[in-house]
Amino acid sequence: MKKLFKFYLGRIISSGLFLAVQLFIIVGCCCYLCLHWHWVKIIADIIALILALRIAVQKCNIPCRIGWIIGVLFLPFLFIPMYLLYGRGSALKKINHYLKDNPMPLNRADTVVAPCEILKQFHGLNNVSSFPFYNGNAQYYATGEDFFEAMKYALSKAEKYIFLEFFIINFGTMWEQTLEILESKAKQGVSIYILYDDMGTIALLPPDFCKQMKDKGINAKIFNFFDGRITAGINYRDHRKIVVVDGKIALTGGANIADEYINLISPYGYWKDSAIKLTGNSVNTFSAMFIQMWNMSGHKLEYSDFLQYTESSDRYDSIVLPFGDYPMCKLGFTERAFLNMINNAKREVYITTPYLVLDSKLLSALCLAKENGITVRIFTPEIPDKKYVHIVTRANYPTLLRGGVEIYEYSGFIHSKSILCDDELAYVGSANLDYRSLYIHFESGVLMYKTDSVAQLSKDFRNLFQVSKKISPNDPKIIKADKNIFYRFLRIFSGLL
């Protein structure tokens, strides 16, 4: 009864109800005015037409535009207020102004050595971002359990500071063991900073969590607090998973801090995740990304107190490019990196993603790669954690299968976000192949060329065949996804999910 009482008094219920009431009042008032004053309906239709024309010429992805256009034309009293809040990107402009006025002071410390062809790709990505690339190595972790052990070991070695940035933090064994190390390090004088997304933890952490951490000597902040009000900013979430220790070690990937990520509980079968560890100068990128996000939420940290570069005489053929992405209604850095990888592949492209909600650019790139004789294989989960997103995921199967792309469903839930091209170039990070990760969320990841981690990821992909089922175009659920009206309806609005 205590848990039930706590649940019904939780923020997720109160905030959700407050949000629903606001939407009901807005839509109700619009409908009332329309029924009693005919000219209101005429004005609404004119506004809807103007907005539809405005959306049609925007630079955002095509499915997103189609969803907004259909919505504002056929359900104007619901979609016009929604578009004015979320579609115009007014909050996004503030974010981009902040990022422009507060750039990260990142400098490439090394002269990168690599074949000319691959350097062109990395230089192209560097030219459209502030993220440098380095000669260096990376360690790949094929499960959430391995990531957790690596994280605990790194935290236990901290001497100066620890940065933790996660979309989800939940009470349980994983958090208890992490907190035990953090408390011990805080007593040793290590500065600890925790940044977590409010929407990701709204039903998981108590309202006084930051105070609880402060009492333990740990600095904690909420990113983008949600109080139930309809505001333009609530749509943009911090989906990153970043651990930085002393500027010497950094980890990122798909795993949050909750027991399902290390399979202490199994609500969706075995939970398959992955992560990457960096050392050396490349860690500075993740330190700077964390500081920039922390400063966006208030009390500021100085970059100079945490960034450090060490000149090294070592030269490797391998390259690492750690990066972050920001919400934007145009081609973002993560999608640019994905398209760059796919378009330059010579033999094969392997992908793991829990959600497959593709826009036209990625869909075309994958099918075109297959037409050019490249083997394209995508691994998605058989057991979903979000059923409505899984419906849209399967709704994308028919087009890909007709294009010759091979799709495999993992026997449990695969939450790993990775891409491997030709056993040479790889990506591991927090971004899914869906609209939210590519256009709305803050994300983190690492692009790697011929590091040890690329070979480790290649081995992991080969192991997936043993626990995955290849999807046939003649599978009844695929035929259903291709012809079902409801599935097609969801595909139209998939850009707004």
Backbone hydrogen bonds, N-H to C=O, Kabsch-Sander energy under -0.5 kcal/mol:
donor,donor_aa,acceptor,acceptor_aa,energy
5,F,1,M,-2.9
6,K,2,K,-2.6
7,F,3,K,-2.4
8,Y,4,L,-2.3
9,L,5,F,-1.3
10,G,7,F,-1.2
13,I,10,G,-0.6
14,S,10,G,-2.1
15,S,11,R,-3.2
16,G,12,I,-1.3
17,L,13,I,-2.7
18,F,14,S,-2.3
19,L,15,S,-2.4
20,A,16,G,-2.5
21,V,17,L,-2.6
22,Q,18,F,-1.9
23,L,19,L,-2.2
24,F,20,A,-2.5
25,I,21,V,-2.5
26,I,22,Q,-2.4
27,V,23,L,-2.7
28,G,24,F,-2.7
29,C,25,I,-2.6
30,C,26,I,-1.9
31,C,27,V,-2.5
32,Y,28,G,-2.5
33,L,29,C,-2.4
34,C,30,C,-2.0
35,L,31,C,-2.2
36,H,32,Y,-1.7
37,W,33,L,-2.3
40,V,37,W,-1.4
41,K,37,W,-0.9
42,I,38,H,-1.5
43,I,39,W,-2.4
44,A,40,V,-2.7
45,D,41,K,-2.4
46,I,42,I,-2.1
47,I,43,I,-2.8
48,A,44,A,-2.7
49,L,45,D,-2.2
50,I,46,I,-2.5
51,L,47,I,-2.9
52,A,48,A,-2.6
53,L,49,L,-2.2
54,R,50,I,-2.2
55,I,51,L,-3.1
56,A,52,A,-2.0
57,V,53,L,-0.9
57,V,54,R,-0.6
58,Q,55,I,-1.4
65,R,61,N,-1.9
66,I,62,I,-2.7
67,G,63,P,-2.3
68,W,64,C,-2.0
69,I,65,R,-2.8
70,I,66,I,-2.5
71,G,67,G,-2.1
72,V,68,W,-2.8
73,L,69,I,-1.8
74,F,70,I,-2.2
75,L,71,G,-2.5
78,L,75,L,-1.2
79,F,75,L,-2.8
80,I,76,P,-2.3
82,M,78,L,-1.3
83,Y,79,F,-2.9
84,L,80,I,-2.5
85,L,81,P,-1.6
86,Y,82,M,-3.3
87,G,82,M,-0.7
87,G,83,Y,-0.7
88,R,83,Y,-1.6
93,K,89,G,-2.0
94,K,90,S,-1.2
95,I,91,A,-2.0
96,N,92,L,-2.9
97,H,93,K,-2.3
98,Y,94,K,-2.3
99,L,95,I,-2.7
100,K,96,N,-2.2
101,D,97,H,-2.3
102,N,98,Y,-1.5
106,L,104,M,-2.1
109,A,107,N,-0.6
112,V,110,D,-0.8
119,L,115,P,-2.0
120,K,116,C,-1.8
121,Q,117,E,-1.1
122,F,118,I,-2.0
123,H,119,L,-2.9
124,G,120,K,-2.1
125,L,121,Q,-1.8
126,N,122,F,-2.5
127,N,123,H,-2.2
128,V,124,G,-0.7
128,V,125,L,-0.8
129,S,126,N,-1.3
134,Y,320,V,-2.5
136,G,318,S,-1.0
139,Q,277,K,-2.3
141,Y,275,A,-2.7
147,F,143,T,-1.9
148,F,144,G,-2.4
149,E,145,E,-2.1
150,A,146,D,-2.2
151,M,147,F,-2.7
152,K,148,F,-2.7
153,Y,149,E,-2.2
154,A,150,A,-2.4
155,L,151,M,-2.8
156,S,152,K,-2.2
157,K,153,Y,-0.8
157,K,154,A,-0.9
158,A,155,L,-1.5
162,I,191,S,-2.3
163,F,244,V,-2.6
164,L,193,Y,-2.4
165,E,242,I,-2.6
166,F,195,L,-2.0
167,F,240,R,-0.5
170,N,257,I,-2.6
176,E,172,G,-2.7
177,Q,173,T,-2.5
178,T,174,M,-1.7
179,L,175,W,-3.3
180,E,176,E,-2.0
181,I,177,Q,-1.4
182,L,178,T,-2.4
183,E,179,L,-3.0
184,S,180,E,-1.7
185,K,181,I,-2.5
186,A,182,L,-2.6
187,K,183,E,-1.8
188,Q,184,S,-0.9
189,G,186,A,-1.4
190,V,185,K,-2.4
191,S,160,K,-2.6
193,Y,162,I,-2.5
194,I,219,N,-2.7
195,L,164,L,-3.0
196,Y,221,K,-2.0
197,D,166,F,-1.5
198,D,223,F,-2.0
201,T,197,D,-1.0
202,I,198,D,-0.7
204,L,201,T,-2.0
205,L,201,T,-2.4
209,F,206,P,-1.7
212,Q,208,D,-2.4
213,M,209,F,-2.3
214,K,210,C,-2.3
215,D,211,K,-2.3
216,K,212,Q,-0.7
216,K,213,M,-1.0
217,G,214,K,-1.7
218,I,213,M,-2.7
219,N,192,I,-2.3
221,K,194,I,-2.6
223,F,196,Y,-2.9
224,N,222,I,-0.6
227,D,225,F,-0.6
231,T,229,R,-1.0
234,I,231,T,-0.9
235,N,232,A,-0.6
236,Y,233,G,-1.3
237,R,235,N,-0.7
239,H,237,R,-1.0
239,H,442,F,-1.7
242,I,165,E,-3.0
243,V,251,L,-2.2
244,V,163,F,-2.3
245,V,249,I,-2.6
246,D,161,Y,-2.2
248,K,245,V,-2.4
249,I,245,V,-1.6
250,A,278,L,-2.1
251,L,243,V,-2.6
252,T,276,I,-1.9
253,G,241,K,-0.6
254,G,274,S,-2.3
255,A,274,S,-0.6
257,I,168,I,-2.0
258,A,256,N,-1.0
261,Y,258,A,-1.4
262,I,259,D,-1.0
263,N,260,E,-1.1
264,L,259,D,-2.2
265,I,259,D,-0.7
268,Y,269,G,-0.7
269,G,266,S,-0.9
272,K,270,Y,-0.8
272,K,413,F,-2.8
273,D,271,W,-0.6
275,A,141,Y,-2.0
276,I,252,T,-3.0
277,K,139,Q,-2.6
278,L,250,A,-3.0
279,T,137,N,-0.6
280,G,248,K,-0.9
282,S,279,T,-0.5
283,V,280,G,-1.6
284,N,281,N,-1.7
285,T,282,S,-1.1
286,F,282,S,-0.6
286,F,283,V,-0.5
287,S,283,V,-2.0
288,A,284,N,-2.8
289,M,285,T,-2.4
290,F,286,F,-2.2
291,I,287,S,-2.4
292,Q,288,A,-2.5
293,M,289,M,-2.0
294,W,290,F,-2.9
295,N,291,I,-2.8
296,M,292,Q,-1.3
297,S,293,M,-0.7
297,S,294,W,-1.1
298,G,295,N,-1.4
305,D,302,E,-1.3
306,F,303,Y,-2.1
307,L,303,Y,-2.6
319,I,449,Y,-1.9
320,V,134,Y,-2.5
321,L,447,L,-2.8
323,F,445,G,-2.7
325,D,443,E,-2.0
328,M,439,Y,-1.7
330,K,328,M,-0.7
332,G,330,K,-0.5
336,R,332,G,-2.2
337,A,333,F,-2.6
338,F,334,T,-2.4
339,L,335,E,-2.8
340,N,336,R,-2.3
341,M,337,A,-2.2
342,I,338,F,-2.5
343,N,339,L,-2.8
344,N,340,N,-1.2
345,A,341,M,-0.5
345,A,342,I,-0.9
349,V,375,T,-3.0
350,Y,420,L,-2.8
351,I,377,R,-2.1
352,T,418,S,-2.4
353,T,379,F,-2.1
357,V,355,Y,-0.6
357,V,433,L,-2.7
358,L,356,L,-0.6
363,L,359,D,-2.3
364,S,360,S,-2.3
365,A,361,K,-2.2
366,L,362,L,-2.4
367,C,363,L,-2.0
368,L,364,S,-2.7
369,A,365,A,-2.2
370,K,366,L,-1.7
371,E,367,C,-2.1
372,N,368,L,-1.6
373,G,370,K,-1.9
374,I,369,A,-2.2
375,T,347,R,-2.5
377,R,349,V,-2.7
378,I,406,E,-2.5
379,F,351,I,-3.0
380,T,378,I,-0.5
380,T,408,Y,-2.7
382,E,410,Y,-2.1
382,E,412,G,-1.1
383,I,412,G,-2.1
390,H,386,K,-1.9
391,I,387,K,-1.9
392,V,388,Y,-1.4
393,T,389,V,-2.5
394,R,390,H,-2.6
395,A,391,I,-1.7
396,N,392,V,-0.8
396,N,393,T,-1.1
397,Y,394,R,-1.0
400,L,396,N,-1.5
401,L,397,Y,-3.2
402,R,398,P,-2.5
403,G,399,T,-1.2
404,G,401,L,-1.5
405,V,400,L,-2.4
406,E,376,V,-2.8
408,Y,378,I,-2.9
409,E,469,K,-2.7
410,Y,380,T,-3.2
410,Y,408,Y,-0.6
411,S,467,V,-2.4
413,F,270,Y,-2.4
414,I,412,G,-0.5
415,H,272,K,-3.3
415,H,413,F,-0.7
416,S,272,K,-1.1
418,S,352,T,-1.6
418,S,416,S,-0.6
419,I,427,Y,-2.0
420,L,350,Y,-2.6
421,C,425,L,-3.1
422,D,348,E,-1.6
424,E,421,C,-2.3
425,L,421,C,-2.2
426,A,448,M,-2.6
427,Y,419,I,-2.5
428,V,446,V,-1.7
429,G,417,K,-1.7
430,S,444,S,-2.9
433,L,355,Y,-0.8
434,D,432,N,-1.5
438,L,434,D,-2.1
439,Y,435,Y,-2.3
440,I,435,Y,-0.7
440,I,436,R,-1.8
441,H,436,R,-3.5
442,F,237,R,-2.6
443,E,325,D,-1.5
445,G,323,F,-2.2
446,V,428,V,-2.1
447,L,321,L,-2.1
448,M,426,A,-3.0
449,Y,319,I,-2.6
450,K,424,E,-3.0
453,S,138,A,-0.7
454,V,451,T,-1.0
455,A,451,T,-1.1
456,Q,452,D,-1.9
457,L,453,S,-2.7
458,S,454,V,-2.3
459,K,455,A,-1.9
460,D,456,Q,-1.8
461,F,457,L,-2.3
462,R,458,S,-1.9
463,N,459,K,-1.7
464,L,460,D,-1.2
464,L,461,F,-0.5
465,F,461,F,-0.7
465,F,462,R,-0.7
466,Q,463,N,-1.1
467,V,464,L,-1.3
468,S,465,F,-0.8
469,K,409,E,-2.3
471,I,407,I,-3.1
475,D,472,S,-2.0
478,I,475,D,-1.0
479,I,475,D,-2.2
480,K,476,P,-2.3
481,A,477,K,-1.8
482,D,478,I,-1.8
483,K,479,I,-1.7
484,N,480,K,-2.8
488,R,484,N,-2.0
489,F,485,I,-2.3
490,L,486,F,-2.3
491,R,487,Y,-1.9
492,I,488,R,-1.6
493,F,489,F,-1.5
494,S,491,R,-0.7
496,L,493,F,-1.9
497,L,494,S,-1.1
